[in-house]
Amino acid sequence: MSESEARAVDEQVIHFAQYVNAFSSEGDDVVVDWKTFVSAFKSEGFLFEADKQNTPLLIPVKFKPGTNTKEMSSVEFVSLCVLDFDELTQEQYDRVLVRIEEEGLEAIVYSSWGHLAALPLYKFRVIVPLSENTYPEDWGLLWPQVNNMF
């Protein structure tokens, strides 16, 4: 596929909540297409504060109207899958990257808070857009499959 050809995933709409930090009781609902999300991530990165609790927080859900309280009962749907990997070896890290490629997944891979303290082991996250919104009642079916993939 050439760069000029549109990819369906690039125009896929994703929803997430952005919080100033872990102490914030309300966040901003963000709606953006995947291509814009990736571009912003590449240009701005993910900022880490010295104190993990003060680091900005991305919650990969759309909250129900009138709610935004970081509680599962407030979740309308999930449009991003965020996988958190802690203290993997180089070989394990490489296997995760190979799995992403084998499965043909769109993904952003980035270091997570505390990664420097874990060296030579790896602490990182993988963000994958879901092909369709997943509702709370179906999350229990999807999550074990995604988790098992890695």
C-alpha positions, -999 to +999 in steps of 0.1 A: +000+000+000+014+034-009+015+063+015-012+081-005-037+052-001-060+057+029-060+030+056-092+023+074-074+022+108-061+057+103-096+071+102-109+049+130-124+071+157-110+064+192-122+078+225-102+082+257-102+102+289-072+124+297-065+133+333-040+158+346-028+131+371-039+102+392-054+126+418-077+143+393-114+134+398-125+145+363-108+143+330-113+155+295-131+133+270-111+131+238-123+119+205-098+117+177-089+095+147-061+070+151-038+087+126-041+120+146-035+102+179-004+085+165+009+118+151+004+136+183+020+108+203+050+109+180+054+147+182+046+152+219+054+118+234+041+109+268+054+131+296+065+116+329+067+135+362+092+126+389+063+114+410+043+087+392+010+100+408+015+134+391+021+119+357-007+125+331-032+097+329-048+083+298-078+060+304-088+042+272-126+045+276-156+066+267-174+074+299-212+075+300-227+110+297-226+128+330-200+106+345-162+107+344-152+091+376-127+064+368-152+037+378-161+007+357-198+014+362-192+047+344-177+032+313-198+033+281-172+015+260-135+009+253-119+018+220-082+013+229-065-017+245-036-007+267-012-035+277+013-029+305+045-049+306+068-048+336+104-061+340+107-081+308+140-093+294+153-082+260+142-115+246+107-111+261+104-076+248+115-087+213+088-114+214+061-088+222+072-068+192+072-100+170+037-108+182+025-073+172+039-078+138+027-114+134-009-104+143-007-074+120-017-050+148-014-013+147+003-003+179+022+023+198+049+010+220+065+033+246+084+032+279+063+034+310+070+052+343+100+038+362+116+022+331+150+036+339+149+021+374+142-013+359+171-014+335+184-037+321+148-050+322+120-034+302+089-016+315+066-005+286+031-001+273+015-011+241-016+008+228-037-010+202-069+005+187-098-019+188-115-026+155-148-017+171-159-003+205-161-029+232-188-026+258-182-035+295-203-067+293-180-080+265-147-068+280-145-100+301-144-120+268-120-098+250-093-092+276-083-128+282-079-133+245-057-102+241-037-111+272-032-146+260-019-133+227+011-120+245 
